[in-house]
């Protein structure tokens, strides 16, 4: 399970429990620069994908890869680098070539320029943005607890993701892998990665989309996450059984 921007493996603490109860071995690694005492400045999305691909390659069999938000894009990129059994994308960041479907997405793509050369820096989490767009369906105590665990994010990785059309290296370019089952899940109230954009991402990866209309962006941890996990498990049971 691959976490998103400003987070670490802790985001999966609750979400992984039904998967473990179903008999799955679950790994929730921190992306490079996201562990205590480390700094993500200068890290590329390619660095993140290489890190996850190495973990996947070390598994005894091709694993199922589940990614949230920016981690969903890391997971898409990893699918080019390592054999996988299935790919699940929770509110994933869109890859190179997929345009946003709302004004909010366009605004987020340019807002970071107020920080100057943010692509050279690590960018600190913003409480107002987190509460308004990511943690908006959590109660006050849960919001405070989640934000307290957030960490800086690589400005370079954010630039490669949010401003992909300016990236001459096309770092986040992905494509469908024939035979790889792909499921994308979206929140109907998500303003960061709206359902319409998630559908575009799923089509690019050759997958299908499920929308939880009353949910927002924090799919692994906001109220209703159990239904998201159950839907993932049911889908995986069908796909993995068919492949056996």
C-alpha positions as CSV (number, residue, x, y, z in Angstrom):
1,X,0.0,0.0,0.0
2,X,1.5,3.3,-1.2
3,X,0.7,6.5,0.7
4,X,0.2,9.9,-0.8
5,X,1.8,13.4,-0.5
6,X,2.6,14.8,3.0
7,X,1.9,11.4,4.5
8,X,3.7,8.1,5.3
9,X,2.8,4.5,5.8
10,X,0.7,5.3,8.9
11,X,-2.2,6.4,6.7
12,X,-2.9,2.7,6.2
13,X,-3.0,1.7,9.9
14,X,-6.8,1.1,9.9
15,X,-7.3,0.4,6.2
16,X,-4.9,-2.6,6.2
17,X,-6.7,-4.4,9.0
18,X,-9.5,-6.1,6.9
19,X,-6.9,-7.1,4.3
20,X,-4.8,-8.8,7.0
21,X,-7.9,-10.4,8.5
22,X,-8.5,-11.9,5.0
23,X,-5.1,-13.5,5.1
24,X,-3.1,-10.9,3.0
25,X,0.4,-9.9,4.0
26,X,0.4,-6.1,3.9
27,X,3.4,-3.8,3.5
28,X,3.0,-0.1,4.1
29,X,6.4,1.4,3.3
30,X,7.3,5.1,3.7
31,X,8.3,6.7,0.4
32,X,11.9,8.1,0.3
33,X,12.2,11.2,2.5
34,X,9.0,10.6,4.4
35,X,10.4,8.7,7.4
36,X,11.4,10.5,10.6
37,X,14.7,12.4,10.3
38,X,14.7,12.4,6.5
39,X,14.0,15.2,3.9
40,X,12.3,14.6,0.6
41,X,13.7,17.7,-1.1
42,X,14.8,16.9,-4.7
43,X,13.1,13.6,-4.8
44,X,11.4,12.8,-8.1
45,X,8.3,10.8,-8.8
46,X,10.7,8.4,-10.5
47,X,12.6,7.9,-7.2
48,X,9.3,7.0,-5.5
49,X,8.4,4.5,-8.2
50,X,11.8,2.9,-8.3
51,X,11.6,2.5,-4.5
52,X,8.2,0.8,-4.6
53,X,9.3,-1.3,-7.7
54,X,12.2,-2.7,-5.8
55,X,9.9,-3.7,-2.9
56,X,7.6,-5.4,-5.4
57,X,10.4,-7.2,-7.1
58,X,11.6,-8.6,-3.8
59,X,8.2,-10.2,-3.1
60,X,7.8,-14.0,-3.6
61,X,5.1,-13.4,-6.1
62,X,3.7,-10.4,-8.0
63,X,1.9,-8.4,-5.4
64,X,-1.3,-6.4,-5.5
65,X,-0.4,-2.7,-5.4
66,X,-2.8,-0.2,-3.7
67,X,-2.0,3.6,-3.9
68,X,-3.7,6.7,-2.6
69,X,-3.6,10.1,-4.1
70,X,0.0,10.9,-5.2
71,X,0.8,7.3,-4.2
72,X,-1.8,6.2,-6.7
73,X,0.3,7.8,-9.4
74,X,3.4,6.2,-7.9
75,X,1.6,2.9,-8.2
76,X,0.7,3.6,-11.9
77,X,4.4,4.3,-12.6
78,X,5.5,1.2,-10.7
79,X,3.3,-0.9,-13.0
80,X,5.8,-0.1,-15.8
81,X,8.7,-1.4,-13.7
82,X,7.6,-4.4,-11.8
83,X,5.2,-7.4,-12.3
84,X,1.9,-7.0,-10.4
85,X,-1.1,-9.1,-9.8
86,X,-3.5,-6.2,-9.7
87,X,-3.6,-2.4,-9.2
88,X,-6.0,-0.5,-7.0
89,X,-6.0,3.3,-7.2
90,X,-7.7,5.3,-4.4
91,X,-8.4,8.9,-5.5
92,X,-5.2,8.8,-7.6
93,X,-3.3,11.7,-8.9
94,X,-3.6,11.9,-12.7
95,X,-0.6,10.9,-14.9
96,X,1.0,12.8,-17.7
97,X,-1.5,13.7,-20.4
98,X,-4.7,13.6,-18.2
99,X,-6.1,17.1,-17.8
100,X,-8.0,18.1,-14.7
101,X,-11.8,18.4,-15.0
102,X,-12.4,21.3,-12.5
103,X,-11.3,24.8,-11.8
104,X,-10.0,23.7,-8.4
105,X,-7.5,21.3,-10.0
106,X,-6.3,24.1,-12.2
107,X,-5.8,26.4,-9.2
108,X,-3.9,23.8,-7.3
109,X,-1.5,23.4,-10.3
110,X,-0.4,27.0,-10.1
111,X,-0.8,27.8,-6.4
112,X,2.6,26.4,-5.3
113,X,4.4,29.1,-7.4
114,X,3.7,31.5,-4.6
115,X,6.4,29.7,-2.7
116,X,9.0,30.6,-5.3
117,X,11.2,27.8,-6.7
118,X,9.2,25.2,-4.8
119,X,10.5,22.3,-7.0
120,X,13.9,22.7,-5.3
121,X,12.5,22.6,-1.8
122,X,10.6,20.4,0.5
123,X,7.1,21.8,0.9
124,X,5.5,21.8,4.4
125,X,1.9,20.6,4.8
126,X,-0.7,23.4,5.1
127,X,-3.3,23.0,7.8
128,X,-6.0,25.0,6.0
129,X,-5.6,23.1,2.8
130,X,-5.5,19.7,4.6
131,X,-8.6,20.4,6.6
132,X,-10.5,21.9,3.7
133,X,-9.7,19.4,1.0
134,X,-8.2,16.1,2.5
135,X,-9.4,15.8,6.0
136,X,-12.7,17.6,5.5
137,X,-14.9,14.6,6.6
138,X,-13.0,13.8,9.8
139,X,-14.1,15.2,13.1
140,X,-12.0,17.9,14.8
141,X,-9.9,15.6,17.0
142,X,-9.2,13.2,14.1
143,X,-8.2,16.1,11.8
144,X,-5.7,17.4,14.4
145,X,-4.3,13.9,14.9
146,X,-3.8,13.3,11.2
147,X,-2.3,16.7,10.5
148,X,0.1,16.3,13.4
149,X,1.6,13.2,11.6
150,X,2.0,14.8,8.2
151,X,5.4,15.5,6.9
152,X,7.0,17.7,4.2
153,X,6.7,16.7,0.6
154,X,9.1,16.9,-2.3
155,X,8.5,20.1,-4.3
156,X,9.9,18.4,-7.3
157,X,7.5,15.5,-7.1
158,X,4.6,17.9,-6.7
159,X,5.8,19.9,-9.7
160,X,6.1,16.7,-11.9
161,X,2.6,15.7,-10.8
162,X,0.7,19.0,-10.9
163,X,2.6,20.7,-13.8
164,X,3.2,17.6,-16.0
165,X,2.7,19.7,-19.2
166,X,5.9,21.6,-18.3
167,X,8.0,18.5,-17.7
168,X,10.2,17.8,-20.8
169,X,11.0,14.4,-19.4
170,X,7.3,13.3,-19.2
171,X,8.2,11.8,-15.8
172,X,4.7,10.7,-14.9
173,X,3.8,9.2,-18.3
174,X,2.1,5.8,-17.9
175,X,0.2,3.3,-20.1
176,X,-2.1,0.4,-19.7
177,X,-0.5,-3.0,-19.2
178,X,-2.3,-5.8,-21.0
179,X,-3.8,-8.3,-18.6
180,X,-3.3,-6.2,-15.5
181,X,-6.6,-5.8,-13.6
182,X,-7.0,-2.1,-12.5
183,X,-9.7,-0.6,-10.2
184,X,-9.9,3.1,-9.5
185,X,-12.0,4.4,-6.7
186,X,-13.1,8.0,-6.2
187,X,-15.0,10.1,-3.7
188,X,-18.0,12.0,-5.1
189,X,-17.1,15.0,-2.9
190,X,-13.4,15.0,-3.7
191,X,-12.2,18.3,-4.9
192,X,-8.5,17.3,-5.2
193,X,-9.0,14.4,-7.6
194,X,-12.7,14.6,-8.7
195,X,-14.5,11.5,-10.0
196,X,-14.4,12.8,-13.6
197,X,-10.7,13.0,-13.5
198,X,-10.3,9.6,-11.8
199,X,-12.4,8.1,-14.6
200,X,-9.9,9.5,-17.1
201,X,-7.0,8.0,-15.2
202,X,-8.8,4.6,-15.0
203,X,-9.4,4.6,-18.8
204,X,-5.8,5.5,-19.5
205,X,-4.7,2.5,-17.4
206,X,-7.4,0.2,-18.9
207,X,-9.3,-0.1,-15.7
208,X,-12.8,0.5,-14.2
209,X,-14.0,3.1,-11.7
210,X,-16.2,2.9,-8.6
211,X,-17.5,6.2,-7.1
212,X,-18.4,6.6,-3.4
213,X,-20.7,9.5,-3.8
214,X,-20.7,10.7,-0.1
215,X,-16.9,10.4,0.4
216,X,-14.1,12.9,-0.2
217,X,-10.4,12.5,-0.7
218,X,-9.2,10.7,2.4
219,X,-10.6,7.3,1.3
220,X,-8.3,5.1,3.5
221,X,-9.3,6.9,6.7
222,X,-12.4,9.0,6.5
223,X,-15.9,7.8,7.6
224,X,-16.8,5.0,5.2
225,X,-13.3,3.7,4.7
226,X,-14.6,0.2,5.6
227,X,-16.9,0.1,2.6
228,X,-13.9,1.1,0.4
229,X,-11.8,-1.7,1.8
230,X,-14.6,-4.2,1.5
231,X,-15.1,-3.2,-2.2
232,X,-11.4,-3.6,-2.8
233,X,-11.3,-7.0,-1.2
234,X,-14.4,-8.2,-3.1
235,X,-12.9,-7.0,-6.4
236,X,-9.6,-8.6,-5.7
237,X,-11.2,-11.9,-4.7
238,X,-12.8,-12.1,-8.1
239,X,-9.8,-11.0,-10.1
240,X,-7.3,-13.2,-8.3
241,X,-9.6,-16.2,-8.4
242,X,-10.0,-15.7,-12.2
243,X,-6.2,-15.6,-12.6
244,X,-5.5,-18.7,-10.5
